[in-house]
Amino acid sequence: MSQKVFVTSDQTITFTCPACQQPRVVRVADHKELEKADKLRVTCRHCGHKYPVLIERRRQYRKPVDFSGTYTHYVNGKPLGKGFMQVVDLSRTGLKLKMNEKGGFGHGDKLRIEFHLDDANHSLIKKEVEIKKVFGTELGVAFTSSHPSDPSDRALGFYMFG
């Protein structure tokens, strides 16, 4: 199976060898074959292992996770319901959530979510998000705000890129 790698906003790609776990950061501009390629075979500089990669050019890296949490659903500023959810993936700007039930969720509705990361501190994340996409019981949501002094934002930043 191919490893998925992402082109970042500074036009770099990080390959991580599945055999030795050693990362390698490459600037796209330094390798013309990376500008158009979507599939590559990479050789690890550390152990020589060869592995396939799939280059993903979406705007934000999405990290697959599996965190249990809770939500409160708001419509027009009024609480409509509460429930349990799973965080399926994280990015710098939002999340993919799997809800335990269909809850009449709509585009533009707000959720107040809480969950713990699996980092060393088991950081508690408390954020407001806006629903951008609804796929049955799965929701694509975006954070409504981000600020460096917000403990949840700091924890998420370290978790994603620390």
N, C-alpha and C positions, 0 to 999 in steps of 0.2 A: 504494500500500500504506500502511496506517495505521501510525503510530509508536505503540509501546506505551509508556505512561507509568505510573508506580507511585505510589500513595498511601503516603507514609511514615508511620512511627509518630507523628510530630509533625503529621500531617494536612496535609502539603504535597505538591504535585505539581511536578515540574520538567519543563517543555516545552523541547525544544531544536529550534530551527528547522533543517530539513534544507537550506535554501538558504544561510543565513549562519552556521549553527552557534551562534548566540547563545542562551544559556539564559534561561529565565524561570521563577522560582519563585513559585507561587501557593498561598495558604492556602485549603484547601477551605471552611472556615467563612466566608470572605469572599465566596464565590460559591455561592449556593444551588443553582445548576444543576449543580454538580459533585458534590453529595452523592449523587445518584441516577443520574447519567448514566454510561454506559459507552462512548459514542462521542461525539466532539466534532469541530468544525472550528475550528481555532485560527488567528488572524492574528498574525503576528510583529510586535512593536512596533518592531523595528529596521529591517526591510526590507519589511514589508507582505505577505510571502509567506503564502499560506493553505495549510494542510495538515491532513489528518485524523489524529486520535489515538484510541487505544483505551485506556481507563483500566483498569488492573489493580489489584485490591485485595488481592492476596496479601500475606502477612505480611512477606516479605522480597523485596527487589529481587534479581533474578537477572541477572547480566551474562553475555551469551554470549561465550565464549572458545574457543580451540583450542590447548591446551598439551599437549605430549607429556610423559609421565612414567612412573614405575615404581611398583609396589606390592608389598608382601608381605602375603599373606592369612593371618590368624590365626583359629583356631577354638579356643575354650576356652584361650586364652593360648599355644597351640602353633602355630608356623609351618606352614602347609599348602602354600604355593606362592608363586611370584613371577611377575611378568609385566610387560607394557607396557600402558599405558592412554592415553587422551586425556581431558583435562578439557574438558567441553562447556560448562558454565556454572558460575559462582561466585555465592554469596550470602554474607552475613555469617555464616551458621550452617552452611553446607555446600556441597556440590558435586554436579554430575551428571557421572558418569564413563562413558566408553565403553571397555569392556575389549576387548582383542584377541581374546579367546576366552571361551567359557563356562567358568567355573572352579568350579562347584559352590558359588557364592556364596549365602549365605542371610541372611535378616533377622536382625540382631543380631551377625553376624560383624564382626570388626574388620579394618581394613586400615591399614598404615603406608604412606603415599604420599609421593612426592617429585616435584616439578616446578618449573620456572622460570617466573616471570611474564615478560611482555614489557615490563616497566617499564624505566626508564633503567639500573637496577642489575642487571637480569636476576635479581631476588631469588629465592633458593632457598627453596622452601616444603617443610617437612618436618612432616607432621601425622599424627596418628592419627585415623581416622574410623570411624564405625559405620554399617553398611549398614542403611538404612531401607526401601528399595524395590528390587526387582529386576525389570527389564524386559528379559529375554533377556540381551544383552551390555551393557545400560546399567544403571547403578546410581545410585540416589539415596542419598547418604551425608551424615551430619551430623558435624561436628567433635566430638570427645569432650571437648575442653577448650579454653579460651580464656583468655589472660592477657596483660595489657598489656606485660609484660617479655619475652614470647616473640617473638623476631625474626620468625618466620613470621606471627604474628598482627599485629604492627606493619606488616609489608609488605603483608599482605592488606587491612588497614584503609586504608592510604594508597592502595592500588590501587583499592579499591572506592569510596572516598569522598573521596580526597585531591585 
